[in-house]
Amino acid sequence: MPGEPSIIGASQWRTELPSLNGRVVTLREPAMQDLGPLVDLLSLGDATRFGLDEPVSDVGVQDLIERFARERSGGISFTYVITLATARTIVG
């Protein structure tokens, strides 16, 4: 029926998350090219809520990005980063 979500499309998130584009922000799956900005963001004081037990490092964030991909492909969960649509700067 037109306008209803597709069951086939809904199950494809395990392969790849769709980007969600708005006028101000874009939500997309984190990737290795986000390593530096994510290290900076996760180094902020309130980032402990993301389950990081160790001090934030390049290796730790790389492991985190890889874990996000494994959990998505396993159908456990998914993770988006929030970027400003115009600058593509990660803000969340």
Secondary structure, 3 states (H helix, E strand, C coil): CCCCCCHHHHHHHHCCCCCEECCCEEEECCCHHHHHHHHHHHCCHHHHHHCCCCCCCHHHHHHHHHHHHHHHHCCCCCCCEEEECCCCCECC
